[in-house]
């Protein structure tokens, strides 16, 4: 599948992006930090180059 990176990015934007925006709007900084950390970890796992 050639579109796997685009699919992962789309899922990231939909789930983590919307959750992060909602947490910031509610000024729930702990939740916003959690979603930001999980989003960065997810992107790092998707785009790292040394995959088996």
N, C-alpha and C positions, 0 to 999 in steps of 0.2 A: 504494500500500500504506500503510495507516494504522498498522500495527504495526511499522514498520521501526525506530523508536527503541527499542521494547521488545525486539525481536530483537537489536539491537546491544548493549543492556545485558545481556541474558541471556548472549550469547556472551562479553562482557567478564567477567562474574562467573564463568562456568564456566572459561574458560581462564586469564585473568590472575589471578583470585582464588585458584584452587586452586594455581597455580604459585607465587604469592606466599606462601601459607600453607606450602606444602611447603619453600620456600627458607628461611623463617624458622624452621621446625621443625628443619631441618638446620643452622641457624646459618650459612648461606652468605650473608653480607651483601652481597657484590657481586652475586650472582644476584638477591637480593631487591630491591636497588636498581634493577637492570635491569628487572625485571618491574614494579616500581612506576612507573618512568619511562615504560615502554611503555604501561602501563595508563592513566596520566594523559594521555599523548599521544593514545591511542586514544579516550578519552572526550571530550577537547577536540575532536578531529576530527569525532566523531559529533554533538556537540551545539552546534557553532558556528552562529551565526544567518545569516551572510552566504554562504550556499551559492549557487552559480550555477544 
